[in-house]
Every structure is written in C-alpha cells, then in structure tokens.
Amino acid sequence: MTWQTAQLMPTADRIDLGIGQPDPALLPADLFEQSCVDASVLAYGTEAGDERFRYALAHWLNQRQARPTSPEHLMITTGSSNALDMICTRFSQPGDTVLVEDPTYFIARKQLADHGLTAVAVPMDQGGVDILELAALIEQHKPAFFYTIPTFHNPTGITQSAERRAQLVSLARDTGCPVVADEVYQYLHYAEPPPDSLASLDERAPVLSIGSFAKLLAPGLRLGWIQGSSEILVPLTGSALLASGGGLAPVTSSLVRPLLEDGRFDQHLVRLTEVYRRRLATLVAGLTDHLGERIRFTVPTGGYFIWANWLNGADTEAMLPQAHQLGTGFQPGGKFSASPGQASAMRLCFAFYDEAQLTEACVRLSKL
Ligand SMILES: Cc1ncc(COP(=O)(O)O)c(C=O)c1O
C-alpha cells in the first residue's frame, strides 16, 4: 500500500481546504516574545515530564472536566502524534490488530502501519462509534487497543455523545481493551463545550486521552500530554526512551507553563475560538450558497473540519486534479478509510484561511 500522508503545504495560486493546520497569522508569536527558559529544566527531567508543568496543566484541565485529575495522571509528550507513537510501541506488537473508526485521521492510519499493525474499521453514526459493532470486533480480533477521535472527529466533525462515552468506557472496563482517545480538538468548541474527556470519566477503565497544544497554541511547540490512571501510564513512563532521555519537552513546558498560570493561554483561546466560529459560519454559508443540493454535510460545533458528501456518488480523489486547476483543493474521503463508501466525501478545513478566501474557495468548488 502506498501512503500519501504528509501535512499539505500552502501554494500561492490555491485556496486548499485540504490543509488541516492553524492559520500562520493566528500563531501567537507575541506570547513568546518575553519568554525565557527556567534554568532548572535544563537537566534530564523526570520521566512523566516537568512536574510544575503537569501541575499547571492538571489545574487547567480541572476547570474543564467534572472529575479532577492530578499531575500523577498526566504524562508530557511532544504532541499527539508522538503520544500515539509511544502508545503503539508500548501497547502493541507488530502483527497486532488495532480498531479504528471508519473513517479516521489518515496519518494515524499510517502511524499504525509504521508499527506493523493492522487497522480494522468500526462504523460510526452521528453519535460516534457504533458500540455494538465495537464490542463484536473486540471479541473477534482481541485488538491491542481501539483508537478513537471522540471530539470534533477528524475528518467527520462528529462528537461522541455523553451516553456513548459512558458505554465506551464501560466496554473498555469489561473487556480490558484499552481505548486511546485522540482529543486534539477537545478544547476548540464554538458552542456548548463537548462532553468530558474520556480518560476523566472512570479511573478504573483502561483509557488514555491524548491532548495537544498544536491546535490550541502552535504546532511548532511540539507539546502535548497523555491523561490516564497511574497504572495505565506505567508502561509509557517506564519506557527505555524516557529512562535514557528523561521526560519530554522540558524546555517547551517551561515556556508554556506561565501562559497557563496567568491566564494568557485562556485569553488566546477565547480570541482563537471567536475567529474559528466566524470561519466555520462562513464556510457553511459558502457551501450552502454555492454547492447547495449537490452535497450534504453536518455542521460541527468545534474542531477544524466539515465532512461533505457528494450526493451523485462522485469519487473525490478523481475530482482533485480539476479542483487544483480551479485553484482550490480538499482532502479526498478515500484517504481516511478503506471502505468505498467514504470515497465520495471530502474533508474541508475552515481554520487555515480567512473568511474571504473561504467564500472564494466555495465559488471555485462550485465549478467542479
Ligand atoms: C486527530 C489528530 N491527531 C493528531 C494530530 C497531530 O497532532 P500533533 O501536532 O500534536 O502531533 C492532528 C493534526 O492534524 C489530528 O487532527
């Protein structure tokens, strides 16, 4: 199998809604202008990551979830991708099966393949993963874990309902199948907050929630975390990688910690979500006005993406060269799934471009 995976890069002649990254104009350079490194983090640090940072992060998370967490339940990573990589290393063996949602984040598919893992897809509906199907597939495949994106899912924008989350966590507890929840969009909501992070729901269930500052502050920080019970974190904090190199991202943690502590991070997040809320509304209006009845989509209430289906069943991969000629682009559905049913979908990101560009992209898409 060949993988077309890398994050897309912008080109001057194209408004490419396939780019799933923050708008460079929204990266908060000003927050780091006065930053200086706390010299105490220059030595090898503790395996789970800088303790003062974990304390500040726990405090921040506790304002956003019903059940409190603590520094012992957090481990620092260099982002979500790094977290998934370490989880693959420590929770699976090459040849194992991992269950994923259908569709799922295309680079996660490649990460699993890099580890010699076979991904088996579980269907979703508007409430998230189908729990009965998941239970049957756990029984059938005895997977190493189930990888899910429960909040503002990439690519569909779907958020798992609170009821579905409760069912999922109890299934994990009953079967012992670990759940790895990639929650990079959990705190990017433009209406009511989503239900709480999966790892915060039940400490006794084998659940790891992955968070990242890539979409909340800046991807170049390469900073994220894993939340889980002290027990489930042991294979990760006990890895030779951390025994040799110490905890991850100590310097970056020391740059971000003051922003968490003094509220500047929260202020940034308020500004960011205001911009994204308007961009989402603009893309929805542009698609409705210019593509109308030709596509169907559900409006998400957070995250980065709209997942739109062409009602004529067209293969979006085949449409891409024409879209590029028209000066636009998207991520074709087939990248996110092996099922043929997803091939007529396209993932459109509303985070990267401003409102005028989003409207112009819809005009260009309408000429397809
Ligand atoms: C679901 C999902 N996971 C992980 C990532 C990458 O996160 P990070 O930059 O923290 O590695 C992305 C970014 O596009 C994503 O959408």
The ligand as an ORCA input file, in Angstrom:
! r2SCAN-3c Opt
* xyz 0 1
  C      -6.753     13.762     15.037
  C      -5.386     14.368     15.015
  N      -4.404     13.806     15.734
  C      -3.156     14.328     15.743
  C      -2.838     15.447     15.005
  C      -1.435     15.973     15.076
  O      -1.230     16.482     16.364
  P       0.243     16.918     16.870
  O       0.668     18.080     16.029
  O       0.037     17.261     18.298
  O       1.144     15.746     16.686
  C      -3.819     16.054     14.233
  C      -3.469     17.210     13.391
  O      -3.907     17.375     12.281
  C      -5.118     15.497     14.230
  O      -6.102     16.036     13.510
*
